[in-house]
Amino acid sequence: MSIALNKEFSVTEGRVISRPSKVIKTPYVADVRLTKTDFEETSLAHTPSLGCNGMVDTGASILMVEKDSKSKAKCKYTVIASRLSEKDNEYIVGVEPSLGEKLGQDILLGGVISSLKAKTLDNQFTYEDCRFDFKGITTSNEPFICEVKNVSIAVYENIRPSQMKKRDYSARDIRSKVAIFPSGYKPKGQTHSERAVKQTKRLAEIKRKHPEVRCVILYVIQRDDIAMFQISNGDQIYLDTIKDAIASNVEIVAVSISWTSTQDGTVLVPKIHNNNVKVSVYDNI
């Protein structure tokens, strides 16, 4: 599937010299070298996804958008994507977390998920102590609430990094990866995001109290080198919460995005890669 979304981004290519920056010592800022200039121009770039599993760390090839000229921010750019090379293949991964919500809006309004095309859509809906990304009415006149989660990380197996290091994936197709959310492993009894757990519990609660309302968690996967989506085995609290939500008829859906750049590398365009990514929750590897 190759459905264009209503977005394109003017970008500047660069390479990360250091993160954290040696100028502004925070992990959310990197020193970068612009790669399309005739001289070695350096600048500061905001890295909202931190290192993003190495995709925005030292040596990484990145794509950045320039901040508004009127901005008083110390960073001239924001990193939104990383250009990766693997087994003689090159592809782009979106790494800017807030883009998940923006792309999610286009997915809902554009009817990318045929059963979830929004006739009306409102941003930032608050229910008691929880805020969700969207509420709306589908073209079938069904009320819905949708929380969007951004996914940038993919692995060959949903197992601990220490275990992956012992495996040989050289024969695997690079597009057979598993997109996972959240990333990383937490000790027992800890979670990556109390907010995400609370939102999921609230959606289950809303669905039980108001069965006519569709409650949806939409995972926007900003890469196309994946075959399925799984909740990470590294966060047992979130995984159990998702399982409980599914039992309450909360819908879990995933859509993958393909990022392409123009030949001169100055424009980045997102398209729908798969509008119905396989979601595996109960049979994780």
N, C-alpha and C positions, 0 to 999 in steps of 0.2 A: 504494500500500500504506500502511495506517495502523495498524500494530501498536504498541500502547502498550508501553513498557518498564517495568520494575518500579522506577520512580524518579519522584520529583517533588521540586522544590526550592522552599522558601520564600525569596523574593528581595526585595530592596530596590532600587528604581530610583535611578539617580544619573547625574551627568554629570562627566566628568573635567575638573578645573580645571587640573591640572598633573601631568605625569609626565616626569621624576622629581618626587617630592614635594619641596616647599620646606621641609618639616619634617624628613623623613628622606631624605637625598639619595642615593637608589638608584633605578635604573630599574625595580626590582621593586615599588616603592611609588608610589601616586598620591594626590594630594589630590583628593577628590571632593565634589560638592555633592549632597545628597539632594533629589530632585525631587518627592517626594510628601508633603512636610511643609509646614506653614503658615508656616514661617520658613526662612531660608537656613542650614540646618544643614550643616556640613562635617565630613568625617571622613577617615581614612586607609584605603586599600584596597590589599591585596596584588594585584599584577598578574603572575601566574606566566607569562603568555605575553608579557611586556613590552608593546610597543605593538601587536603582532599586525597588522602592515601598516596601521596607522592606526586599527584598530577599538577600541583602548584608549588612544588618544592624546588630547591636549587637545581638548575639545569633544565627544568621543564620548559617546553615550548607552549606558549600561551597566546590567547586572543583576548584583547581588552577593548572596552568601550571607553571613550573619552568623556570625562565629566563635563557638565555644562560650564561654559567659559565664565559664567557669573558665580560659580561655586567657590566658596571660601575654603573648601577642603584642601588639605595638604597633599593629597594624592591626586595626580592628574588623571589616572585611569582606574577602572575597576575590571578585574579579571572575570570573564564570563565563560571561558572554555579553555580546554587543553587539547593540543594536537599530539596524538599518540602514534607510535609506530611499533608494530608487533608482527613478527614472522613475515616481513616484507609487505605488510599491509599498513596503510595509514588511515586513521579515522579521528573524528573529533568528538569529545565528550563535553557536554555542558556542565559547568561546575558552580554556577551562581545559584544559590538556594532559592532566592526570591523569584527566579525565572519559572520555577515549578508552578507557582500560583498563577503567574501571568499566562503561561502556556495552558494551564488548566482551564482558565477562563475561555480561551479560544476553543478548547476541546469541548466544553459544555455548550457554548453558543453555536459552534459549527456542526454539532451533531456527529462528532467523530465516533462517539458511542451511540449507536442508533437508538437505543432504548432510553437514553439519557440526554436528549437534546432539549436545551433550555428555551422556553418561550419567554420567561422573565428570569432575571438573575440579579441578585443583590449581593454586594460584597460585605464581608465582615459582619456576620450574624452572631449575636450574643444570646446564649441560653444560660440563665443562672450565672454560674461562675466560669463559663467556658465560651470562648470565641471561636467561631468556625469561619472558614474562608468564604463560603457561599451558601445562600439559600435561594430557592427559586421554584418555578413551576415548569414542568416538562410540557412538550407539545401535546402530550396525552393527558394534560391537566392533573398530573400527579405532583403534590408538593414534595420537595426534597431538600435535604441539607447535605452539603458536600465539604469535606475537609481534604485538602490537597497536601500530599507529602512529596517532596522532591527526592529523587534517587539518582545519584551519580556513580555509585560504586557497584562494580560487578566482579565476580570471582568465578573460577572454574568449579569450585565446590564450596558449599556453605559450611565450612569447618574452620577451626582455629588456624591463624597464620602459621603457627609452629608446626601444625600438621601438614599444611599446604607445602611448606618448604621441603618436606620429605617426599612429595609426589612429583611425578614427571608428567607434565602436560604438553610436551612438545608435539605429540601426535594429535592433539585436540584441535578442532576447528575453532578459530578465534571468535567466531560468532555463536559459540555454544555455551557462553557463560551464563551465570545466574546473577541477575540483578538482586541486590539485597538492601534491606532497610530494617533497622538502622545499621550503621557500620561499626565494626569494632566489638570487642568482648568486654562485658562488665562482670565483676564478681557477683556471686550469688547474693540475691537480695537488693541489688542495685539496678537502675535502669538508665539508659542514655537520656531520656526525656520524660520527666514527670508530667510535663504539659501534654505530650502525645498520649501517654497512658490515661490521663484524666479526660482528654477529648474522646478517646475511644470508649471509655466507660460511659460518658455522657451520651454518646450516640446510641449505645446499646439501651440505655435508660429511656431515651426519647422514643426509640423504636418500640419498646415494650409498652410505653404509655400511650403512644400514638401510632399504631400499626399502619395507618394510612400514609404516614410520612416515610418516604424513602431516605434512608440514612446511608451515606456512601463515603468511603475513603478511597480517594483516587491517587494512585501512585504514578507520578509522571517521571518516567525513566529517560534521562537526558543522554542516551547513547543507544546505538543499534547493534552492538556486538553481543546481544543476549538472546537466549532461547526461552527463558522463563523468569519469573519473579518469585522470591521467597522472603518471608520475614526472617531476619537474621537469628541464627541459633545463639548468637552472642548476647542476647538480651531476653532472658527467660520471662521476665515480668511482662515486657511488651508482647512477646509471643503468646503468652497465656491470656493476656487481655484481648488480643485479636481473636483468639479461638472462642472466648466467651462472647465477643461481639458477633461473630459469625453465627453462633448458636442462637443469638437474639435477632437474626435476620438482617444485620448490618451488611451491606454489600461491599466487597473488596474487589476493586478493579485496577488494572494497570495498563498504561499506554506507553509505548516507547517512541522516542523522538530520534530522527536522523538529522544531524547537523552537516550542512555542506557550505563550503566557501567558494566565492567566485575565483576565477583563475588567478587574478592578481592579489587575492587574499584580503581584499578590503571590505567585503560584505559577507556576513554570516547569516544563513537562512535555515530555520527549523522546518522540518516536514514530519508528518506522521509516518513512522516506520511500521508499527503494528498497533492497531486499535483494540486488540483483544489478546494481550500477553497472557500466557498461561500463569495462573497464580497457584503456588503450591504452599500450603500452610501445614497440613497434617502429615505430609510425607517428606519433610525436609531431609536432605542427605545427612 
